[in-house]
Amino acid sequence: MTETAKLAVGDAYKKVKELLERRYSSVDVEIVEARPQALKRQEVLAEELEAAGAGADTELAAAVQVLLGVIEQHSPQAAELVGVRLERVEAGQIEVRGIRAAGASGVIAKDVKTLGDFSVTDVQVVSARPDPH
């Protein structure tokens, strides 16, 4: 990301976080910030925000939409959601299984070479991203 992009994304994220801290101070966002890829932490945060009424907060939804727009504008690859991405891999055998992805591609494989089996099983994809509203 360029410095301009980092600043734009940082500013938009700061606005979302300020709204969360001001309106939903009982909800701990930092647990997800510490490990943003941890699905269980994301689920707990989503449940807490919903219980606090954030799902009906139109100002928060608008701020999240601005953040997503800034990310897509400045760094579209960062906005892309993928369960598993394999690129330029050479291996004797590859097995990918047990992938759960929401609003994402389940598995993307490019320039993959195997001497044996290439197996992808048990992939579940929900086509739409979760609505921030």
N, C-alpha and C positions, 0 to 999 in steps of 0.2 A: 504494500500500500504506500502511496505517496504521503508526504507529510500533510498536504492539504486534505487528503482523504482521511488520514488519521484524526486530524482536527475536527473535520465535519462529523465523522462517526462518533468521536468522543463527545462533542457538544450535544449531539442528538441523544446519545446514551445518558449523558449527565442529566438532561431534562426529564427523561423517563425515570431515572433513579430518584431525582429530587421529588417528583410527583409521588412515587411509591413511598419514600421516607416521610413526606409531609402528610399523606392521606392514610397510609397503611403502616404506621410505625411499628405495629405489633408483628408484622411479617418480616422475617429475616431473609433478605435478598443475598446477603454475603455468602450464605452456604452454597448457593449455586455459582456465585462468582468464583469461589475457591476451586470448584471442579465443574465447569459449565457443561461438560459432556456426560456427566452422571445422570442418567435418566431418572433414577429414583429421586434424586434431589430436585430435578425439574418437576416431577409429578407432585412432590410435597409442596413446592412453592406454588404451583398452579392451584392445588387444593386450598392452600391457605389464602391466596389472593381471592379465589372464588368465594370462600366462606366470609371474607372481609367485605365482599361487595364490589370488588374491582371489576368483575365481569360486566357490570352495568355502567362503569365509569367512562363516559364518552371522551372526556379530555385525555385520560390515560390511553384509550384506544387510538386517538388521533396522534398522540406523541409516539406511540409504538409504530404506527403507520409511517410517520415521518422518519423514524430511525430505520425501518426496513427499506424505505425509499432511498435514503442516503447510502445505505450499505449496497443496495443494488446498483445505484448510480456510480459509486466510486470503486467498488470492489465486487463485481457480480460473482466472482468465484467464491467469495466468502459467504454470499447469500445462498449458494447452492447447497442443498442438503443431500448427503449421500450416506447410506448405511455403511457400505464398504466400497472403497475405490482401490483397484489394482491397476498399476501402470508400469510398463516395462519390467515385468517380472519373468524370470526364468526359474523353473523349479521342476523337480522330479514329479511331484504330485501336489495338487492344490485342492483343499476342501474348505468350503465356506458354508456355514449353516447357522441357523438360529438367529436370523437378522430380523429386527423389528424396526420399521422406519415410518414416520408420519410426515407427510408433505415432502417426501424425499424419493430419490431413486434408491432402490434396495441395494443393487450391486452394479457397479460400473467396472468393466474390465477392458483395458486397451493394451495392445502389444504384449499379450501374455503367451508364453510358450511353456508347454509342459512335455515331459518325456512320457508321463503316465496319464493318470486320470485328472480331469478338472471337474470337480463336482460342486454344484451350488444347490443346496436344499433348504427347506423350511424358511423361506423368505416371506414375510408379511409386510405389505406396504399399504398404508392408508393414503389415498391420492392427494388429499388436500392438507395444506398446513393448518395447524390449529388456528382458529380465528381469534385474534387478540381481543375481540369484543367480548 
